[in-house]
Amino acid sequence: MEGVIVNFRRAKHRQKKRQMVIRVKSVNTKEEAQKMIGKKVTWKSTTGKEIKGEVTNTHGNKGVLRVQFEKGLPGQSIGGKVSVE
C-alpha cells in the first residue's frame, strides 16, 4: 500500500521529530485505521536512503495513521510517499 506524509506529529509549541502523520488512500475511517496498527512503513529518499518505521496508533477520526520512525525524517519528506506493508 502507498501513503502520503501529511506532517510531523505536533502540539502547539512542540513537534515530535520521529513521529509522522500519514494518510493512506484506502483507509477512510478510524476502524479501518486501527487494523493497520503494527504494520511496517518505509520512506525512501531520492538518493536511495531508507528509513523504516511502524504504525503505532490512529490520529483523529478520518483514518489517518501515526507512525514512529527509527530516525527523524527531514522536513523535505512532507508530501512525499511511503510504502506500508
C-alpha positions as CSV (number, residue, x, y, z in Angstrom):
1,M,0.0,0.0,0.0
2,E,1.1,3.5,-0.6
3,G,0.7,6.5,1.8
4,V,1.5,10.2,1.9
5,I,3.2,12.0,4.7
6,V,0.9,14.8,6.0
7,N,3.1,16.3,8.7
8,F,5.1,15.8,11.9
9,R,3.1,14.8,14.9
10,R,3.0,18.1,16.8
11,A,1.4,20.2,19.6
12,K,1.0,23.9,19.9
13,H,4.7,24.5,20.9
14,R,6.5,21.3,20.1
15,Q,6.9,18.7,17.4
16,K,7.9,15.1,17.7
17,K,10.9,14.5,15.4
18,R,10.5,10.8,15.0
19,Q,6.7,10.7,14.7
20,M,4.8,11.5,11.4
21,V,1.2,11.6,10.5
22,I,0.4,9.6,7.3
23,R,-2.7,9.3,5.1
24,V,-3.4,6.1,3.2
25,K,-5.9,6.4,0.3
26,S,-7.8,3.1,1.0
27,V,-8.2,3.9,4.7
28,N,-11.1,6.3,5.5
29,T,-12.4,5.5,9.0
30,K,-10.9,5.2,12.4
31,E,-11.9,1.5,12.5
32,E,-10.0,0.7,9.3
33,A,-7.0,2.6,10.6
34,Q,-7.0,0.5,13.8
35,K,-6.5,-2.6,11.7
36,M,-3.2,-1.1,10.3
37,I,-1.5,-0.8,13.7
38,G,1.7,-2.7,13.8
39,K,2.4,-2.6,10.1
40,K,5.8,-1.6,8.8
41,V,6.4,1.7,6.9
42,T,9.4,2.6,4.7
43,W,10.4,6.0,3.4
44,K,12.9,6.2,0.5
45,S,14.8,9.4,-0.3
46,T,15.8,10.4,-3.8
47,T,19.4,9.3,-3.0
48,G,18.2,5.8,-2.1
49,K,18.3,6.2,1.7
50,E,15.7,4.2,3.5
51,I,14.2,5.0,6.9
52,K,11.8,2.4,8.5
53,G,9.0,2.9,10.9
54,E,6.0,1.3,12.4
55,V,2.3,2.3,12.7
56,T,1.7,3.0,16.4
57,N,-1.8,4.4,16.6
58,T,-4.5,6.3,14.7
59,H,-4.7,10.1,14.5
60,G,-8.1,11.7,14.6
61,N,-11.4,10.2,13.2
62,K,-10.7,10.1,9.5
63,G,-8.4,7.2,9.2
64,V,-5.0,9.0,9.4
65,L,-2.1,7.0,10.9
66,R,0.6,7.9,13.4
67,V,3.9,6.3,12.5
68,Q,7.1,6.2,14.6
69,F,10.3,6.0,12.6
70,E,13.7,4.8,13.8
71,K,15.3,8.1,12.9
72,G,13.8,11.5,12.3
73,L,12.7,12.3,8.8
74,P,13.8,15.5,7.1
75,G,11.3,18.3,6.5
76,Q,11.5,17.7,2.7
77,S,9.7,14.4,3.3
78,I,6.4,16.1,3.9
79,G,4.1,15.4,1.0
80,G,6.3,12.5,-0.1
81,K,5.3,8.9,-0.5
82,V,5.8,6.0,1.8
83,S,5.1,2.3,1.4
84,V,3.0,0.5,4.0
85,E,3.4,-3.3,4.3
